[in-house]
């Protein structure tokens, strides 16, 4: 069964263990190869992705597409590593008590 790219928009994406990741908001397309490279999810589940950050799911992780998109792989949790040794811009340095 062939699915047109536009039909993927708005479909819910589920991880292999049945957790809802989010909905397909856009597609990442390899124009030269004429294929879908990834599914862009703007609002992800905070249980799966830190701060519900937008995520691009590689299309090679897709197992099946029907009424929903089922993934054959997704990391247990997606998080951003903060660089060590540098304070974030909005953090104020700690002042030792006197």
Short mmCIF file of the C-alpha atoms (twelve columns), coordinates in Angstrom:
data_MODEL
# 
_entry.id   MODEL 
# 
loop_
_atom_site.group_PDB 
_atom_site.id 
_atom_site.type_symbol 
_atom_site.label_atom_id 
_atom_site.label_alt_id 
_atom_site.label_comp_id 
_atom_site.label_asym_id 
_atom_site.label_seq_id 
_atom_site.Cartn_x 
_atom_site.Cartn_y 
_atom_site.Cartn_z 
_atom_site.pdbx_PDB_model_num 
ATOM 1  C CA . UNK A 1  0.000  0.000  0.000  1 
ATOM 2  C CA . UNK A 2  1.429  3.336  -1.043 1 
ATOM 3  C CA . UNK A 3  0.828  6.353  1.166  1 
ATOM 4  C CA . UNK A 4  1.119  9.871  -0.223 1 
ATOM 5  C CA . UNK A 5  3.358  12.194 1.750  1 
ATOM 6  C CA . UNK A 6  0.514  14.584 2.544  1 
ATOM 7  C CA . UNK A 7  -1.465 11.721 4.097  1 
ATOM 8  C CA . UNK A 8  1.195  11.374 6.809  1 
ATOM 9  C CA . UNK A 9  0.556  14.875 8.134  1 
ATOM 10 C CA . UNK A 10 -1.293 14.857 11.461 1 
ATOM 11 C CA . UNK A 11 -0.953 11.112 12.057 1 
ATOM 12 C CA . UNK A 12 -0.017 10.063 15.566 1 
ATOM 13 C CA . UNK A 13 3.379  8.412  16.067 1 
ATOM 14 C CA . UNK A 14 3.726  5.552  18.571 1 
ATOM 15 C CA . UNK A 15 6.896  3.991  19.960 1 
ATOM 16 C CA . UNK A 16 7.391  0.197  19.809 1 
ATOM 17 C CA . UNK A 17 6.061  -0.122 23.374 1 
ATOM 18 C CA . UNK A 18 2.880  1.845  22.587 1 
ATOM 19 C CA . UNK A 19 3.731  5.283  23.986 1 
ATOM 20 C CA . UNK A 20 2.484  8.311  22.030 1 
ATOM 21 C CA . UNK A 21 5.407  10.434 20.792 1 
ATOM 22 C CA . UNK A 22 3.336  13.098 19.041 1 
ATOM 23 C CA . UNK A 23 1.878  13.918 15.631 1 
ATOM 24 C CA . UNK A 24 3.586  14.321 12.272 1 
ATOM 25 C CA . UNK A 25 3.839  18.083 11.711 1 
ATOM 26 C CA . UNK A 26 6.119  18.048 8.684  1 
ATOM 27 C CA . UNK A 27 8.271  15.788 6.557  1 
ATOM 28 C CA . UNK A 28 11.998 15.897 5.920  1 
ATOM 29 C CA . UNK A 29 12.490 14.994 2.261  1 
ATOM 30 C CA . UNK A 30 15.611 13.936 0.367  1 
ATOM 31 C CA . UNK A 31 14.790 15.657 -2.924 1 
ATOM 32 C CA . UNK A 32 17.683 14.145 -4.874 1 
ATOM 33 C CA . UNK A 33 16.862 10.636 -3.681 1 
ATOM 34 C CA . UNK A 34 13.094 11.254 -4.007 1 
ATOM 35 C CA . UNK A 35 12.375 9.748  -0.592 1 
ATOM 36 C CA . UNK A 36 11.239 10.704 2.896  1 
ATOM 37 C CA . UNK A 37 14.181 11.114 5.268  1 
ATOM 38 C CA . UNK A 38 12.296 11.832 8.468  1 
ATOM 39 C CA . UNK A 39 9.131  12.787 10.282 1 
ATOM 40 C CA . UNK A 40 9.213  16.123 12.093 1 
ATOM 41 C CA . UNK A 41 7.301  16.266 15.370 1 
ATOM 42 C CA . UNK A 42 6.864  19.790 16.747 1 
ATOM 43 C CA . UNK A 43 5.276  18.939 20.123 1 
ATOM 44 C CA . UNK A 44 6.616  15.724 21.599 1 
ATOM 45 C CA . UNK A 45 5.589  13.897 24.744 1 
ATOM 46 C CA . UNK A 46 7.446  15.249 27.803 1 
ATOM 47 C CA . UNK A 47 7.661  11.633 29.013 1 
ATOM 48 C CA . UNK A 48 9.874  10.808 26.013 1 
ATOM 49 C CA . UNK A 49 11.673 14.058 25.114 1 
ATOM 50 C CA . UNK A 50 13.051 16.672 27.541 1 
ATOM 51 C CA . UNK A 51 11.020 19.892 27.524 1 
ATOM 52 C CA . UNK A 52 8.789  18.470 24.744 1 
ATOM 53 C CA . UNK A 53 11.369 19.683 22.236 1 
ATOM 54 C CA . UNK A 54 10.750 19.285 18.502 1 
ATOM 55 C CA . UNK A 55 12.228 16.072 17.126 1 
ATOM 56 C CA . UNK A 56 13.057 14.632 13.719 1 
ATOM 57 C CA . UNK A 57 12.396 10.892 13.651 1 
ATOM 58 C CA . UNK A 58 14.473 9.136  10.964 1 
ATOM 59 C CA . UNK A 59 12.166 7.364  8.530  1 
ATOM 60 C CA . UNK A 60 14.277 4.201  8.815  1 
ATOM 61 C CA . UNK A 61 12.812 3.856  12.339 1 
ATOM 62 C CA . UNK A 62 9.258  3.566  10.930 1 
ATOM 63 C CA . UNK A 63 7.839  0.067  11.087 1 
ATOM 64 C CA . UNK A 64 4.336  0.598  9.730  1 
ATOM 65 C CA . UNK A 65 2.039  3.361  8.482  1 
ATOM 66 C CA . UNK A 66 -1.726 3.031  8.547  1 
ATOM 67 C CA . UNK A 67 -4.141 5.038  10.704 1 
ATOM 68 C CA . UNK A 68 -1.101 5.749  12.909 1 
ATOM 69 C CA . UNK A 69 2.669  5.581  12.467 1 
ATOM 70 C CA . UNK A 70 4.337  2.774  14.400 1 
ATOM 71 C CA . UNK A 71 8.055  2.960  15.099 1 
ATOM 72 C CA . UNK A 72 10.327 -0.071 15.283 1 
ATOM 73 C CA . UNK A 73 12.837 1.911  17.361 1 
ATOM 74 C CA . UNK A 74 12.855 4.977  19.587 1 
ATOM 75 C CA . UNK A 75 15.272 5.779  22.435 1 
ATOM 76 C CA . UNK A 76 13.946 5.274  25.956 1 
ATOM 77 C CA . UNK A 77 14.360 9.014  26.614 1 
ATOM 78 C CA . UNK A 78 15.749 11.893 24.537 1 
ATOM 79 C CA . UNK A 79 17.632 14.542 26.482 1 
ATOM 80 C CA . UNK A 80 20.076 17.320 25.761 1 
ATOM 81 C CA . UNK A 81 23.459 17.182 27.342 1 
ATOM 82 C CA . UNK A 82 24.522 20.506 28.781 1 
ATOM 83 C CA . UNK A 83 28.142 21.478 28.255 1 
ATOM 84 C CA . UNK A 84 30.209 20.963 31.409 1 
ATOM 85 C CA . UNK A 85 32.050 23.903 32.907 1 
ATOM 86 C CA . UNK A 86 29.839 26.601 31.409 1 
ATOM 87 C CA . UNK A 87 26.897 28.208 33.182 1 
ATOM 88 C CA . UNK A 88 23.763 28.789 31.170 1 
ATOM 89 C CA . UNK A 89 23.024 32.376 30.126 1 
ATOM 90 C CA . UNK A 90 20.060 32.743 32.448 1 
ATOM 91 C CA . UNK A 91 21.783 31.185 35.442 1 
ATOM 92 C CA . UNK A 92 23.403 33.484 37.966 1 
ATOM 93 C CA . UNK A 93 26.614 32.291 39.557 1 
ATOM 94 C CA . UNK A 94 26.310 31.121 43.138 1 
ATOM 95 C CA . UNK A 95 27.702 33.533 45.720 1 
ATOM 96 C CA . UNK A 96 29.291 31.876 48.767 1 
ATOM 97 C CA . UNK A 97 27.735 32.766 52.122 1 
ATOM 98 C CA . UNK A 98 29.885 34.853 54.483 1 
# 
